Amino acid sequence: MAFHHPKPSYAFHVLLLPKKAIPSLKEFDPTDTTFLTDLYSTVQSLVDEFQLPAYRLILNGGEYQDFPQLHFHLVSDVQRSNPSTRGAKQPQSGQAV
């Protein structure tokens, strides 16, 4: 599941969550290759769809994790006014991607 962060910290800020409840990376089953494949495929699709020339995939854990559900942040601080991203879709806060 992916949606725009309701309180974004970057010009582009999307949250990605697994469909099943996993409290944190510490509890993640490392043999769950289906989830990892889906995560990478989703990130690649979002990078293409939103034409992100630079981006980061962030995972917070322990005291840095705001809520007890494994989630990833796909972020980019590249300004949308950059000519190389002209025509890129603009994110809507809280909207599903």
C-alpha positions, 0 to 999 in steps of 0.5 A: 500500500502506498499513499502520500504522507499527510504531513510531508517533510519533502517536496515528494513524500510517499509512505509504503506499508506492507499489506500484513501487520509487521510491527518493525523491521526487527519482526520482519521475516527475511525469507519473505521475498514476495514482499521485498520484490513487491516493495522494489517494484512499487518504488520503481513504478513510483519513481517512473510515474512521478519522474523523480530524478533523485530520491531516497527510500528511508526506513526508521526503526526503534525510537525513530519509528513513529508508529508500530507498523513497518513502513518506508518513506520514498522521498525527494527534495528535488523541486518540481520547478526543475525543467527536467521534471516538468510535467511530473505529477504533483503529489496530493497529501494523504492521497493513495498512490 
